[in-house]
Amino acid sequence: MNDLNITVTEKRGLKKEIRISVPLSAIEDQKTRRFTQIAKTAKLPGFRPGKVPDKIIHQKYGDKVIQEVLSDLLDSTYIESIREKNLKPAGPPEVKIDEFVDGQDFAYTATIEVYPEFKLNGLEKISVEKPKVEIAQKDINAMIENLQKQRGTWNPVERPSEKDDQLLVDFEGKIDGEVFEGGVAKDFVMTLGNGQMLPEFDEALLNATVNQDKEIKLTFPGNYHQEELANKKAVFSVSVKEIKELKMAEIDETFVRSFGVESGDAKDLIDEVKTSMEKELKAKINDEIRQNLMVYLREKNSIEIPEVMVHQEAHALQKDWMSQAGIEKVEEAPELKNFEKIAKERVQLGLLVNELVRVQEIKVDQDRVKTKLEEVTNRYPKPEEIRKMYEQTPQLMDQIRSAVIEDLVIDWLIERTEFQNKEVEFKELMNRS
């Protein structure tokens, strides 16, 4: 539309205000077309189809036509405006329409945030840490011991409770004398000292005896996952009903075969455990390298980030959290602000990765997409069914392609990185989140 009047005003940060004025001639032209279309098919009492007088058509359908015309013009002229001004919106516009008067121009204001323009830094000489780990005999012994615990049995004891004992308890928690949601449990099974409960709760139940009642006073930490309980002082009435200790399984042929080692030989089990640990270690080191490179990229490139993208990502994270927690009501989920920090990091990283892909012209390899799809779907019991579902769902395939692009970016960075080996113990590395 050649006679469209467009004015762009710079606002704070990445925001821009687009003032668009649509001439009366364009409005009238669209109205005429609509009325002509309606007149051809309009059916009104007393008139044959297509023979209704224009005046009556205008009276009956006038308001509807104006609404439709203005709505279509808003959509089309907004798109035309951002193309003409070479703007790249990072999200949908906030539109404010001027009061419309029939017979005059149509004007509105669209406020948008645009993608930031930047040049990637820090790619000339990349240096990050790489974990250097040796699997020691103590690590293998600890893994075997964990397997013994998995196959162990819990047996009741009459002595006072100790660390790592399993307790069966009833408890009731109150804040300011009132029982709070989630503060009551019957026949609750807990293991002392494994981080399942708050430290004060654990400590108070050390040296407890069966049938003993205890009162535990504690303060919920400021970062407690239930925000409404953070920093609140609570009093728990606890009744200890049972104390059990773990008897680890013996390493015999039955034990060895229970892990799929047909020979029943403990040495073969140890070999399999070591091989499995080596695979896990390799995957963990690769994950650490990946994280370190992404942190490096973010730290070397401080860029402006569209608030609308952070808001959208925070909503997506909140939705994922709700899905995993089995919660349907938004009011029962953590507030959106709790997801904003990680959302900002993700958006920043996404912008940097996309720019690297663009500048270096990194292309998606279809064979790699197929391999990644198999890698993802093979984790499921019926991979062929899941694979078919992915292939028939564009959004899921987009996720696969995004993962492949990120892999290609990591490969590109690794080829240009000087790694600084940092010695770390197996247990410490594997326990990192």
VEXDREN-2710 file (C-alpha; in Angstrom, 1 decimal):
% VEXDREN-2710
k/r/px/py/pz
1/MET/0.0/0.0/0.0
2/ASN/2.1/2.9/-1.3
3/ASP/0.3/5.7/0.6
4/LEU/0.6/4.0/4.0
5/ASN/2.0/6.4/6.6
6/ILE/4.5/4.7/8.9
7/THR/6.6/6.3/11.7
8/VAL/9.0/4.3/13.9
9/THR/10.0/5.7/17.3
10/GLU/12.8/4.2/19.3
11/LYS/11.8/3.3/22.9
12/ARG/13.6/1.8/25.9
13/GLY/15.9/-1.1/25.1
14/LEU/14.8/-3.2/22.2
15/LYS/11.3/-1.7/22.1
16/LYS/10.0/0.2/19.1
17/GLU/6.8/2.0/18.6
18/ILE/5.3/1.8/15.1
19/ARG/2.7/4.5/14.2
20/ILE/0.6/3.4/11.2
21/SER/-2.0/5.5/9.4
22/VAL/-4.2/3.8/6.8
23/PRO/-5.7/6.3/4.3
24/LEU/-9.4/6.7/3.9
25/SER/-9.1/5.6/0.2
26/ALA/-7.8/2.2/1.2
27/ILE/-10.7/1.7/3.7
28/GLU/-13.3/2.8/1.3
29/ASP/-11.9/0.5/-1.4
30/GLN/-12.0/-2.5/1.0
31/LYS/-15.6/-1.6/2.1
32/THR/-16.8/-1.4/-1.5
33/ARG/-15.4/-4.8/-2.3
34/ARG/-17.1/-6.3/0.8
35/PHE/-20.4/-4.7/0.1
36/THR/-20.2/-5.9/-3.5
37/GLN/-19.6/-9.5/-2.4
38/ILE/-22.4/-9.4/0.1
39/ALA/-24.9/-7.9/-2.4
40/LYS/-24.3/-10.9/-4.7
41/THR/-25.6/-13.4/-2.2
42/ALA/-27.6/-11.5/0.4
43/LYS/-31.1/-13.0/1.0
44/LEU/-33.5/-10.5/2.6
45/PRO/-37.3/-10.8/2.8
46/GLY/-39.0/-9.2/-0.2
47/PHE/-36.0/-9.2/-2.5
48/ARG/-34.5/-11.8/-4.9
49/PRO/-30.9/-12.9/-4.2
50/GLY/-28.5/-10.3/-5.7
51/LYS/-31.3/-7.7/-6.1
52/VAL/-31.2/-6.0/-2.7
53/PRO/-30.7/-2.2/-3.0
54/ASP/-27.3/-0.9/-1.9
55/LYS/-28.8/1.4/0.7
56/ILE/-30.4/-1.5/2.5
57/ILE/-27.2/-3.6/2.2
58/HIS/-25.3/-0.7/3.8
59/GLN/-27.8/-0.3/6.6
60/LYS/-27.9/-4.0/7.5
61/TYR/-24.3/-5.0/7.1
62/GLY/-22.5/-1.6/7.6
63/ASP/-21.1/-2.1/11.1
64/LYS/-20.0/-5.7/10.4
65/VAL/-18.2/-4.7/7.2
66/ILE/-16.3/-1.9/9.0
67/GLN/-15.2/-4.2/11.8
68/GLU/-14.0/-6.9/9.3
69/VAL/-12.3/-4.3/7.1
70/LEU/-10.4/-2.7/10.0
71/SER/-9.4/-6.1/11.4
72/ASP/-8.0/-7.2/8.0
73/LEU/-6.3/-3.9/7.4
74/LEU/-4.7/-4.0/10.8
75/ASP/-3.2/-7.4/10.1
76/SER/-2.0/-6.7/6.6
77/THR/-0.6/-3.2/7.2
78/TYR/1.3/-4.3/10.3
79/ILE/3.0/-7.0/8.3
80/GLU/3.7/-4.5/5.5
81/SER/5.1/-2.0/7.9
82/ILE/7.6/-4.3/9.6
83/ARG/8.7/-5.5/6.2
84/GLU/9.1/-2.0/4.8
85/LYS/11.1/-0.8/7.9
86/ASN/13.1/-4.1/8.0
87/LEU/12.1/-4.8/11.6
88/LYS/12.4/-8.3/13.1
89/PRO/9.8/-8.6/16.0
90/ALA/10.8/-11.0/18.8
91/GLY/7.1/-11.5/19.7
92/PRO/3.6/-10.3/19.0
93/PRO/2.8/-6.6/19.0
94/GLU/0.9/-4.6/21.7
95/VAL/-1.7/-2.8/19.6
96/LYS/-3.5/0.4/20.6
97/ILE/-6.1/1.5/18.1
98/ASP/-7.2/5.2/17.8
99/GLU/-10.9/5.8/18.0
100/PHE/-12.3/5.2/14.5
101/VAL/-14.5/7.7/12.8
102/ASP/-16.2/6.6/9.6
103/GLY/-15.1/8.7/6.7
104/GLN/-11.6/9.3/8.2
105/ASP/-8.2/7.6/8.1
106/PHE/-7.6/4.6/10.3
107/ALA/-4.7/4.9/12.7
108/TYR/-3.1/2.7/15.3
109/THR/0.1/2.1/17.3
110/ALA/2.0/-1.2/17.5
111/THR/4.7/-1.6/20.2
112/ILE/7.1/-4.4/19.6
113/GLU/10.5/-5.7/20.8
114/VAL/13.0/-6.6/18.1
115/TYR/15.8/-9.2/18.0
116/PRO/19.1/-7.7/19.2
117/GLU/21.8/-7.0/16.6
118/PHE/25.3/-8.1/17.8
119/LYS/28.6/-9.5/16.8
120/LEU/29.8/-12.7/18.5
121/ASN/32.8/-12.3/20.7
122/GLY/35.3/-14.7/22.2
123/LEU/35.5/-17.2/19.3
124/GLU/39.1/-16.5/18.3
125/LYS/40.6/-18.3/21.3
126/ILE/38.3/-20.5/23.3
127/SER/39.5/-21.9/26.6
128/VAL/37.4/-23.9/29.1
129/GLU/37.9/-26.6/31.8
130/LYS/37.6/-30.3/31.1
131/PRO/37.2/-32.8/34.0
132/LYS/40.1/-35.3/34.2
133/VAL/38.8/-38.3/36.1
134/GLU/40.2/-41.8/36.9
135/ILE/37.8/-44.5/38.1
136/ALA/39.5/-45.7/41.3
137/GLN/39.0/-49.1/43.0
138/LYS/37.1/-47.2/45.8
139/ASP/34.6/-45.9/43.3
140/ILE/34.0/-49.5/42.0
141/ASN/33.7/-50.7/45.5
142/ALA/31.1/-48.0/46.3
143/MET/29.1/-48.9/43.2
144/ILE/29.0/-52.6/44.2
145/GLU/28.0/-51.6/47.7
146/ASN/25.1/-49.6/46.3
147/LEU/24.0/-52.7/44.4
148/GLN/24.2/-54.7/47.7
149/LYS/22.0/-52.0/49.3
150/GLN/19.5/-52.2/46.4
151/ARG/19.1/-55.9/47.0
152/GLY/19.3/-55.6/50.8
153/THR/16.5/-56.1/53.3
154/TRP/15.2/-53.8/56.0
155/ASN/15.0/-55.5/59.4
156/PRO/13.3/-54.1/62.6
157/VAL/15.7/-53.3/65.5
158/GLU/15.0/-52.5/69.1
159/ARG/18.0/-50.1/69.6
160/PRO/17.8/-46.3/69.3
161/SER/17.8/-44.9/65.8
162/GLU/21.1/-44.2/63.9
163/LYS/22.0/-42.5/60.6
164/ASP/20.8/-44.5/57.6
165/ASP/18.1/-46.2/59.5
166/GLN/14.6/-46.4/58.1
167/LEU/11.9/-45.0/60.3
168/LEU/8.1/-45.4/60.1
169/VAL/6.5/-42.3/61.6
170/ASP/3.3/-40.3/62.0
171/PHE/3.6/-36.5/62.1
172/GLU/1.6/-33.4/62.3
173/GLY/3.1/-29.9/61.6
174/LYS/1.7/-26.6/62.7
175/ILE/2.5/-23.0/62.0
176/ASP/1.2/-20.4/64.5
177/GLY/-0.9/-23.2/66.0
178/GLU/-2.6/-24.2/62.7
179/VAL/-2.0/-27.3/60.7
180/PHE/-0.6/-26.4/57.3
181/GLU/-1.2/-28.1/53.9
182/GLY/1.2/-31.0/53.5
183/GLY/2.2/-31.0/57.1
184/VAL/0.4/-34.2/58.1
185/ALA/1.3/-37.8/57.3
186/LYS/0.5/-41.3/58.6
187/ASP/2.8/-44.3/58.2
188/PHE/5.4/-42.1/56.6
189/VAL/8.7/-44.0/55.7
190/MET/11.9/-41.9/55.9
191/THR/15.6/-42.7/55.9
192/LEU/17.7/-40.7/58.4
193/GLY/20.4/-38.6/56.9
194/ASN/19.7/-39.0/53.2
195/GLY/18.4/-35.5/52.6
196/GLN/14.8/-36.6/52.4
197/MET/13.8/-34.4/55.3
198/LEU/15.0/-31.0/56.6
199/PRO/18.3/-31.4/58.6
200/GLU/16.6/-30.3/61.9
201/PHE/14.0/-33.0/61.4
202/ASP/16.6/-35.7/60.9
203/GLU/18.8/-34.6/63.8
204/ALA/15.8/-34.6/66.2
205/LEU/15.0/-38.2/65.3
206/LEU/18.6/-39.5/65.9
207/ASN/18.7/-41.8/69.0
208/ALA/14.9/-42.0/69.0
209/THR/13.2/-45.2/70.1
210/VAL/10.1/-47.1/69.0
211/ASN/6.8/-45.7/70.4
212/GLN/8.5/-42.5/71.4
213/ASP/6.7/-39.2/70.8
214/LYS/8.9/-36.1/69.9
215/GLU/8.2/-32.4/69.4
216/ILE/10.4/-30.9/66.7
217/LYS/10.8/-27.1/66.2
218/LEU/12.3/-25.9/62.9
219/THR/12.3/-23.0/60.5
220/PHE/11.8/-23.6/56.8
221/PRO/14.7/-22.2/54.7
222/GLY/14.2/-19.1/52.6
223/ASN/14.6/-21.1/49.4
224/TYR/12.1/-23.8/50.4
225/HIS/10.3/-25.2/47.3
226/GLN/6.9/-24.4/48.8
227/GLU/7.2/-20.6/48.8
228/GLU/4.3/-20.1/51.2
229/LEU/6.4/-22.0/53.9
230/ALA/9.7/-20.2/53.3
231/ASN/11.2/-18.7/56.5
232/LYS/8.1/-19.9/58.5
233/LYS/8.6/-21.4/62.0
234/ALA/6.9/-24.8/62.5
235/VAL/6.3/-27.3/65.3
236/PHE/6.0/-31.0/64.4
237/SER/4.5/-33.6/66.7
238/VAL/6.1/-36.9/65.7
239/SER/5.4/-40.5/66.7
240/VAL/8.1/-43.1/66.0
241/LYS/6.3/-46.4/65.2
242/GLU/9.2/-48.5/63.8
243/ILE/13.0/-48.5/63.3
244/LYS/14.7/-50.7/60.7
245/GLU/18.3/-51.2/59.7
246/LEU/19.5/-52.3/56.3
247/LYS/21.2/-55.7/55.9
248/MET/23.1/-55.6/52.6
249/ALA/22.8/-58.5/50.2
250/GLU/25.6/-61.0/50.1
251/ILE/27.7/-61.2/47.0
252/ASP/26.9/-64.7/45.9
253/GLU/25.9/-66.4/42.6
254/THR/22.2/-65.5/43.1
255/PHE/23.1/-61.9/43.7
256/VAL/25.4/-61.7/40.6
257/ARG/22.8/-63.4/38.4
258/SER/20.1/-60.9/39.5
259/PHE/21.9/-58.3/37.5
260/GLY/21.9/-60.3/34.3
261/VAL/25.4/-61.8/34.7
262/GLU/24.7/-65.4/33.7
263/SER/28.1/-66.8/34.9
264/GLY/27.3/-65.9/38.5
265/ASP/31.0/-64.9/38.9
266/ALA/31.5/-61.8/41.0
267/LYS/34.5/-60.8/38.8
268/ASP/32.3/-60.7/35.8
269/LEU/29.8/-58.4/37.6
270/ILE/32.7/-56.1/38.7
271/ASP/33.8/-55.9/35.0
272/GLU/30.3/-55.0/33.9
273/VAL/30.0/-52.4/36.6
274/LYS/33.3/-50.8/35.6
275/THR/32.3/-50.8/31.9
276/SER/29.0/-49.2/32.8
277/MET/30.7/-46.6/35.0
278/GLU/33.1/-45.7/32.2
279/LYS/30.2/-45.1/29.8
280/GLU/28.4/-42.9/32.4
281/LEU/31.7/-41.0/33.0
282/LYS/32.2/-40.4/29.3
283/ALA/28.7/-39.0/29.0
284/LYS/29.1/-36.9/32.1
285/ILE/32.4/-35.4/30.9
286/ASN/30.8/-34.6/27.5
287/ASP/27.9/-32.9/29.4
288/GLU/30.3/-30.9/31.5
289/ILE/32.2/-29.8/28.3
290/ARG/28.9/-28.8/26.8
291/GLN/27.8/-26.8/29.8
292/ASN/31.2/-25.1/30.1
293/LEU/31.1/-24.0/26.5
294/MET/27.6/-22.7/26.8
295/VAL/28.6/-20.7/29.9
296/TYR/31.7/-19.4/28.1
297/LEU/29.6/-18.3/25.2
298/ARG/27.1/-16.4/27.5
299/GLU/29.9/-14.8/29.5
300/LYS/31.7/-13.5/26.5
301/ASN/28.5/-12.1/24.9
302/SER/26.4/-9.9/27.1
303/ILE/23.6/-8.9/24.9
304/GLU/20.2/-7.2/25.2
305/ILE/17.4/-9.8/25.5
306/PRO/13.8/-9.2/24.5
307/GLU/11.6/-9.2/27.5
308/VAL/8.8/-10.8/25.6
309/MET/11.0/-13.8/24.8
310/VAL/12.0/-14.2/28.4
311/HIS/8.3/-14.0/29.4
312/GLN/7.4/-16.7/26.9
313/GLU/10.2/-19.0/28.0
314/ALA/9.3/-18.5/31.7
315/HIS/5.7/-19.6/30.9
316/ALA/7.0/-22.7/29.0
317/LEU/9.2/-23.6/32.0
318/GLN/6.3/-23.1/34.4
319/LYS/4.1/-25.3/32.2
320/ASP/6.8/-28.0/32.1
321/TRP/7.1/-27.9/35.9
322/MET/3.3/-28.3/36.2
323/SER/3.3/-31.2/33.9
324/GLN/6.1/-33.0/35.7
325/ALA/4.5/-32.3/39.1
326/GLY/1.0/-33.4/37.9
327/ILE/-0.5/-29.9/38.7
328/GLU/-3.2/-28.4/36.5
329/LYS/-4.0/-25.1/38.2
330/VAL/-1.5/-22.3/37.6
331/GLU/-2.1/-20.8/41.0
332/GLU/-0.7/-24.0/42.6
333/ALA/2.6/-23.7/40.7
334/PRO/5.6/-21.5/41.6
335/GLU/5.2/-17.9/40.5
336/LEU/6.5/-17.0/37.0
337/LYS/9.3/-14.9/38.5
338/ASN/10.9/-18.1/39.9
339/PHE/11.5/-19.2/36.3
340/GLU/12.8/-15.9/34.9
341/LYS/16.5/-16.3/35.7
342/ILE/16.9/-19.6/33.9
343/ALA/14.5/-18.4/31.1
344/LYS/16.8/-15.4/30.5
345/GLU/19.8/-17.6/30.3
346/ARG/18.1/-19.9/27.8
347/VAL/16.9/-17.1/25.6
348/GLN/20.3/-15.5/25.6
349/LEU/21.9/-18.8/24.7
350/GLY/19.4/-19.5/22.0
351/LEU/20.1/-16.1/20.4
352/LEU/23.8/-16.7/20.5
353/VAL/23.6/-20.2/19.1
354/ASN/21.3/-19.0/16.3
355/GLU/23.7/-16.2/15.4
356/LEU/26.6/-18.7/15.3
357/VAL/24.6/-21.0/13.0
358/ARG/23.8/-18.0/10.8
359/VAL/27.3/-16.6/10.6
360/GLN/29.1/-19.9/10.2
361/GLU/26.4/-21.2/7.8
362/ILE/26.0/-24.4/9.9
363/LYS/23.6/-26.7/8.1
364/VAL/21.3/-29.4/9.5
365/ASP/22.5/-32.9/8.4
366/GLN/19.4/-35.0/7.7
367/ASP/21.3/-38.2/8.5
368/ARG/22.1/-36.7/11.9
369/VAL/18.5/-35.8/12.4
370/LYS/17.6/-39.5/11.8
371/THR/20.3/-40.6/14.2
372/LYS/19.2/-38.2/16.9
373/LEU/15.5/-39.3/16.4
374/GLU/16.6/-42.9/17.0
375/GLU/18.7/-42.0/20.0
376/VAL/15.8/-40.2/21.6
377/THR/13.1/-42.8/20.8
378/ASN/15.2/-45.9/21.6
379/ARG/14.9/-44.9/25.3
380/TYR/11.2/-45.9/25.2
381/PRO/9.8/-49.5/25.6
382/LYS/8.3/-49.3/22.1
383/PRO/10.6/-47.1/20.1
384/GLU/9.0/-47.7/16.7
385/GLU/5.6/-46.4/17.9
386/ILE/7.3/-43.3/19.6
387/ARG/9.4/-42.7/16.4
388/LYS/6.2/-42.7/14.3
389/MET/4.6/-40.3/16.7
390/TYR/7.6/-37.9/16.4
391/GLU/7.6/-38.1/12.6
392/GLN/3.9/-37.2/12.5
393/THR/4.2/-34.3/14.9
394/PRO/6.0/-31.2/13.4
395/GLN/6.6/-29.6/16.9
396/LEU/8.5/-32.8/18.1
397/MET/10.6/-33.0/14.9
398/ASP/11.4/-29.3/15.4
399/GLN/12.8/-30.2/18.9
400/ILE/14.9/-33.0/17.3
401/ARG/16.3/-30.5/14.7
402/SER/17.0/-28.0/17.4
403/ALA/18.9/-30.6/19.4
404/VAL/20.9/-31.5/16.2
405/ILE/21.8/-27.9/15.6
406/GLU/23.0/-27.5/19.1
407/ASP/25.1/-30.6/18.7
408/LEU/26.6/-29.2/15.6
409/VAL/27.4/-25.9/17.3
410/ILE/29.1/-27.8/20.2
411/ASP/31.2/-29.7/17.7
412/TRP/32.2/-26.4/16.0
413/LEU/33.2/-24.9/19.3
414/ILE/35.1/-28.1/20.5
415/GLU/37.2/-28.0/17.3
416/ARG/38.4/-24.5/18.3
417/THR/38.8/-25.0/22.0
418/GLU/41.9/-25.3/24.1
419/PHE/40.8/-27.5/27.1
420/GLN/42.3/-27.0/30.6
421/ASN/42.3/-30.4/32.3
422/LYS/41.1/-30.2/35.9
423/GLU/41.5/-33.3/38.1
424/VAL/38.3/-34.3/39.9
425/GLU/37.2/-37.4/41.7
426/PHE/34.6/-39.7/40.1
427/LYS/32.0/-39.3/42.9
428/GLU/32.3/-35.5/43.0
429/LEU/31.8/-35.3/39.2
430/MET/28.9/-37.7/39.0
431/ASN/27.1/-35.9/41.9
432/ARG/27.2/-32.6/40.1
433/SER/23.7/-31.4/39.0
END
